[in-house]
């Protein structure tokens, strides 16, 4: 299956991707905050061996990266593709990363927990992502002992992950809900359901381009299937709400929304310098306009992919060197103009 931002699905401009993340820790080691470098090194070797040894059914599926030997640029590239977290970008101790060849599955070793296993697929594919994560989790558990309590479930560094250790999330693009001033009401409603709204890169990140992650808050006292079903039902309601509001905008404010879309298109096509935040906002407007039938000049452009490729590390990589912010804004505009 293709990487999450390259494949198209039904409602693919609203539901961008589904992610399942499992947090696990090894039984005979302290949590990461109490672990020295020697302990971290042992955990990296143990997890790597469990996945890539000659006896493992996963041995041909993954490629291993020693995070301690990667450059800051390489780490930020991995973060922008959602393969590692901000914590792993900033880590100073021994840490490793296992990624499958399609970049749908990544296993962070020695992040906040000893293991952070995540599966990301395009569209609303929570069940498929969980099925894959569960199978890989079972293979790892054949050779390592997890920290598990019969009373509380899987033990994790942060109490909010204790229990299933599962975080399910769906990335949605919901500009109409924002434009119509309904975002706060939606966030309040989701909170009452035990769900939360975060930005593109999770906790503490901003929702540039009207991109949000909807995820579960509760991991203790509920089953994995209950978590997934609740999230899926909520996301389906969000999709219905977004579509309804888009139609209202088209029926009642077509001139205003068309002006917004075409102004954003003009910025992308002619700007000589553009920040990452502005680029994502303009791409979001064009994605909305494309879906609403307002603009057809971007029909053959994968705007979701362009959102990723215009991120800071990807721009630096495209031009072959680390760039200062003002240089990066100029090169980003140049790159986007070449595509738009």
C-alpha positions as CSV (number, residue, x, y, z in Angstrom):
1,X,0.0,0.0,0.0
2,X,1.3,3.5,-0.9
3,X,2.5,6.0,1.7
4,X,-0.4,7.8,3.3
5,X,-0.2,11.1,1.4
6,X,0.3,9.6,-2.0
7,X,-2.8,7.4,-2.4
8,X,-6.3,8.7,-3.1
9,X,-9.4,7.4,-1.3
10,X,-13.1,8.3,-1.1
11,X,-13.4,11.6,0.8
12,X,-9.6,11.8,0.5
13,X,-9.7,15.6,0.9
14,X,-11.5,15.2,4.3
15,X,-10.1,12.0,5.7
16,X,-6.3,12.0,4.9
17,X,-5.0,9.1,7.0
18,X,-5.6,6.6,9.9
19,X,-3.0,5.8,12.4
20,X,-2.8,3.1,15.2
21,X,0.0,3.5,17.7
22,X,0.9,1.0,20.4
23,X,3.1,1.9,23.4
24,X,5.0,-1.0,25.0
25,X,7.8,-1.4,27.6
26,X,10.1,-4.4,28.4
27,X,9.5,-6.0,31.7
28,X,13.0,-6.1,33.1
29,X,14.1,-2.5,32.4
30,X,13.2,0.9,33.9
31,X,11.2,3.4,31.9
32,X,13.2,5.6,29.6
33,X,13.5,8.5,32.0
34,X,15.3,6.2,34.5
35,X,17.3,4.3,31.9
36,X,21.1,4.9,31.3
37,X,22.8,4.7,27.9
38,X,23.8,1.1,28.5
39,X,20.3,0.1,29.2
40,X,19.0,2.0,26.1
41,X,21.6,0.2,24.0
42,X,20.5,-3.2,25.3
43,X,16.8,-2.4,24.5
44,X,17.6,-1.3,21.0
45,X,19.6,-4.5,20.3
46,X,16.8,-6.7,21.8
47,X,14.0,-5.1,19.9
48,X,16.0,-5.0,16.6
49,X,16.8,-8.7,17.0
50,X,13.2,-9.6,17.7
51,X,12.1,-8.0,14.4
52,X,15.0,-8.7,12.1
53,X,16.6,-11.9,13.3
54,X,16.8,-14.8,10.8
55,X,13.9,-16.6,12.6
56,X,11.5,-13.6,12.5
57,X,8.7,-13.5,9.9
58,X,9.3,-9.7,9.8
59,X,13.0,-9.9,8.9
60,X,12.5,-8.9,5.2
61,X,9.9,-6.3,6.0
62,X,11.9,-3.6,7.8
63,X,14.9,-1.4,7.4
64,X,16.8,-0.2,10.5
65,X,18.1,3.3,11.2
66,X,20.4,4.2,14.1
67,X,18.9,7.5,15.1
68,X,22.1,8.5,17.0
69,X,23.9,8.5,13.6
70,X,21.4,10.6,11.7
71,X,21.7,14.3,11.0
72,X,19.1,16.9,12.3
73,X,17.9,17.2,8.7
74,X,17.4,13.5,8.4
75,X,15.4,13.4,11.6
76,X,13.2,16.3,10.6
77,X,12.5,14.5,7.3
78,X,11.3,11.5,9.2
79,X,9.1,13.6,11.4
80,X,7.5,15.4,8.4
81,X,6.6,12.0,7.0
82,X,5.1,11.2,10.4
83,X,7.5,8.2,10.9
84,X,9.0,9.6,14.2
85,X,7.9,12.0,16.8
86,X,9.3,15.4,18.0
87,X,10.7,13.6,21.1
88,X,12.7,11.3,18.9
89,X,13.9,14.3,16.8
90,X,15.3,15.8,20.0
91,X,16.6,12.6,21.6
92,X,20.2,12.6,22.8
93,X,20.5,8.9,23.9
94,X,20.7,5.6,22.1
95,X,17.6,5.2,19.9
96,X,16.6,3.2,16.8
97,X,13.9,3.2,14.1
98,X,12.5,0.3,12.1
99,X,10.5,1.3,9.0
100,X,8.9,-0.9,6.4
101,X,9.6,-0.4,2.7
102,X,6.2,1.3,2.0
103,X,6.6,3.6,5.0
104,X,3.2,2.5,6.4
105,X,4.8,1.0,9.6
106,X,7.4,2.4,11.9
107,X,8.8,1.2,15.2
108,X,10.5,3.8,17.4
109,X,12.8,2.3,19.9
110,X,13.6,4.2,23.1
111,X,11.3,7.2,22.5
112,X,9.0,8.0,25.5
113,X,8.4,4.2,25.9
114,X,10.8,1.4,24.9
115,X,8.6,0.7,21.9
116,X,6.3,3.0,20.0
117,X,4.8,0.9,17.1
118,X,2.6,2.8,14.6
119,X,0.8,1.9,11.4
120,X,-0.5,4.7,9.1
121,X,-2.7,4.1,6.1
122,X,-4.5,6.5,3.7
123,X,-8.2,7.2,4.3
124,X,-10.4,5.7,7.0
125,X,-8.5,2.4,7.6
126,X,-8.4,2.1,11.3
127,X,-9.2,-1.6,11.4
128,X,-6.5,-2.4,8.8
129,X,-4.0,-0.3,10.6
130,X,-4.8,-2.1,13.9
131,X,-4.7,-5.5,12.4
132,X,-1.2,-4.9,11.1
133,X,0.0,-3.3,14.3
134,X,-1.4,-6.2,16.3
135,X,0.3,-8.8,14.2
136,X,3.7,-7.1,14.5
137,X,3.1,-6.6,18.2
138,X,2.5,-10.3,18.6
139,X,5.6,-11.3,16.7
140,X,7.8,-9.0,19.0
141,X,6.1,-10.4,22.1
142,X,7.2,-14.0,21.1
143,X,10.8,-13.1,22.0
144,X,10.5,-10.3,24.6
145,X,8.6,-9.9,27.9
146,X,6.3,-6.9,28.1
147,X,5.6,-5.0,31.3
148,X,2.0,-6.0,31.8
149,X,-0.3,-5.9,34.9
150,X,-3.3,-8.3,35.1
151,X,-5.2,-5.4,36.8
152,X,-4.1,-2.4,34.7
153,X,-2.9,-3.9,31.4
154,X,0.2,-2.7,29.5
155,X,2.4,-0.4,31.7
156,X,3.6,2.8,30.1
157,X,5.8,5.8,31.0
158,X,2.8,8.1,30.9
159,X,-0.3,7.1,32.9
160,X,-2.6,8.2,30.1
161,X,-1.4,5.3,28.0
162,X,-1.8,2.6,30.6
163,X,-4.2,-0.2,29.7
164,X,-4.4,-1.0,26.0
165,X,-1.4,1.3,25.3
166,X,-3.4,2.2,22.1
167,X,-3.7,5.6,20.5
168,X,-6.0,5.6,17.4
169,X,-6.1,8.7,15.4
170,X,-7.5,10.0,12.1
171,X,-6.1,13.0,10.3
172,X,-8.9,15.2,8.8
173,X,-9.0,18.2,6.6
174,X,-12.0,20.3,7.8
175,X,-11.8,23.9,6.4
176,X,-15.6,24.4,6.2
177,X,-16.1,23.6,9.9
178,X,-13.5,26.3,10.7
179,X,-14.7,28.9,8.2
180,X,-18.2,28.5,9.6
181,X,-17.0,28.9,13.2
182,X,-17.9,25.5,14.3
183,X,-14.5,24.2,15.5
184,X,-14.9,25.0,19.2
185,X,-18.3,23.3,19.4
186,X,-16.9,20.2,17.6
187,X,-13.9,20.0,20.0
188,X,-16.2,20.3,23.0
189,X,-18.4,17.5,21.7
190,X,-15.5,15.2,21.0
191,X,-14.1,15.9,24.5
192,X,-17.4,14.6,26.0
193,X,-16.9,11.4,24.0
194,X,-13.4,10.9,25.4
195,X,-11.8,12.0,22.2
196,X,-9.4,14.9,21.6
197,X,-8.3,17.2,18.7
198,X,-4.7,18.0,18.0
199,X,-2.6,19.5,15.2
200,X,-0.9,17.7,12.4
201,X,2.1,16.4,14.5
202,X,0.1,15.6,17.6
203,X,0.2,17.1,21.1
204,X,1.4,20.7,21.2
205,X,1.4,21.2,17.4
206,X,-0.7,23.7,15.5
207,X,-3.4,22.8,13.0
208,X,-2.0,24.6,10.0
209,X,-4.0,24.2,6.8
210,X,-7.1,23.1,8.8
211,X,-5.4,19.7,9.4
212,X,-6.4,18.0,12.7
213,X,-5.7,14.7,14.4
214,X,-8.8,13.2,16.1
215,X,-7.8,10.6,18.7
216,X,-8.8,8.7,21.8
217,X,-8.0,10.0,25.2
218,X,-8.9,6.9,27.2
219,X,-6.8,3.7,27.1
220,X,-7.7,2.1,30.4
221,X,-10.9,0.1,31.0
222,X,-11.9,-0.1,27.3
223,X,-11.0,-2.6,24.6
224,X,-9.1,-1.9,21.4
225,X,-12.2,-2.5,19.3
226,X,-14.3,-0.1,21.5
227,X,-11.7,2.6,21.0
228,X,-11.6,2.1,17.2
229,X,-15.4,1.9,16.9
230,X,-16.0,5.1,18.8
231,X,-13.3,7.0,16.9
232,X,-14.6,5.7,13.5
233,X,-18.2,6.7,14.3
234,X,-17.1,10.2,15.4
235,X,-15.0,10.7,12.2
236,X,-17.9,9.7,10.0
237,X,-20.1,12.3,11.8
238,X,-17.3,14.9,11.2
239,X,-17.3,14.0,7.5
240,X,-21.0,14.5,7.2
241,X,-20.8,17.8,9.1
242,X,-18.0,19.0,6.8
243,X,-19.8,18.1,3.6
244,X,-23.0,19.8,4.8
245,X,-21.2,23.0,5.6
246,X,-19.4,23.0,2.3
247,X,-22.7,22.8,0.5
248,X,-24.0,25.7,2.6
249,X,-20.9,27.7,1.7
250,X,-21.5,26.9,-2.0
251,X,-25.2,27.8,-1.8
252,X,-25.0,31.0,0.3
253,X,-21.4,32.3,0.0
254,X,-20.1,31.2,-3.4
255,X,-18.5,34.5,-4.4
256,X,-16.7,34.8,-1.1
257,X,-15.4,31.2,-1.0
258,X,-14.5,31.3,-4.7
259,X,-12.5,34.5,-4.1
260,X,-10.7,32.9,-1.2
261,X,-9.8,29.8,-3.3
262,X,-8.5,31.8,-6.3
263,X,-6.5,34.2,-4.2
264,X,-4.8,31.3,-2.6
265,X,-4.1,29.7,-6.0
266,X,-2.7,33.0,-7.2
267,X,-0.4,33.2,-4.2
268,X,0.9,29.7,-4.8
269,X,1.4,30.4,-8.5
270,X,3.1,33.7,-8.3
271,X,4.6,34.3,-4.8
272,X,8.4,34.8,-4.7
273,X,8.6,33.9,-1.0
274,X,6.1,31.9,1.2
275,X,6.3,30.5,4.7
276,X,5.4,27.0,5.5
277,X,2.3,28.1,7.4
278,X,1.0,30.2,4.5
279,X,1.8,27.6,1.9
280,X,-0.2,25.0,3.9
281,X,-3.2,27.4,4.2
282,X,-3.2,28.2,0.5
283,X,-2.9,24.5,-0.4
284,X,-5.8,23.8,2.0
285,X,-7.9,26.4,0.2
286,X,-7.1,24.9,-3.2
287,X,-7.9,21.4,-1.9
288,X,-11.3,22.7,-0.7
289,X,-11.9,24.5,-4.0
290,X,-11.0,21.4,-6.0
291,X,-13.5,19.3,-4.1
292,X,-16.2,21.9,-4.4
293,X,-15.8,22.3,-8.2
294,X,-14.6,25.9,-7.9
295,X,-11.1,25.3,-9.4
296,X,-10.0,22.7,-11.9
297,X,-6.4,23.9,-12.6
298,X,-5.1,21.8,-9.8
299,X,-7.0,18.6,-10.8
300,X,-3.8,16.7,-11.7
301,X,-1.8,17.9,-8.7
302,X,-1.6,15.9,-5.4
303,X,-2.1,18.8,-3.0
304,X,-1.7,16.5,0.0
305,X,1.7,15.4,-1.1
306,X,2.7,19.0,-1.9
307,X,1.8,19.9,1.8
308,X,4.4,17.4,2.9
309,X,7.0,18.2,0.2
310,X,6.8,21.9,1.1
311,X,7.7,21.2,4.8
312,X,11.0,22.8,5.9
313,X,13.3,19.7,5.9
314,X,11.9,18.5,2.5
315,X,12.6,21.9,1.0
316,X,16.2,21.8,2.3
317,X,16.6,18.3,0.9
318,X,15.2,19.3,-2.5
319,X,17.8,22.0,-2.8
320,X,20.6,20.0,-1.3
321,X,21.6,22.0,1.7
322,X,20.4,23.4,5.1
323,X,18.7,26.7,4.5
324,X,18.0,29.6,6.7
325,X,14.3,30.4,7.2
326,X,14.2,33.3,4.8
327,X,16.1,31.3,2.1
328,X,13.8,28.4,2.7
329,X,10.7,30.6,2.1
330,X,12.2,31.7,-1.3
331,X,13.0,28.2,-2.3
332,X,9.6,26.9,-1.1
333,X,7.9,29.5,-3.4
334,X,10.1,28.5,-6.3
335,X,9.4,24.8,-5.7
336,X,5.6,25.3,-5.5
337,X,5.6,27.5,-8.6
338,X,7.4,24.8,-10.6
339,X,4.5,22.4,-9.8
340,X,1.5,24.8,-9.8
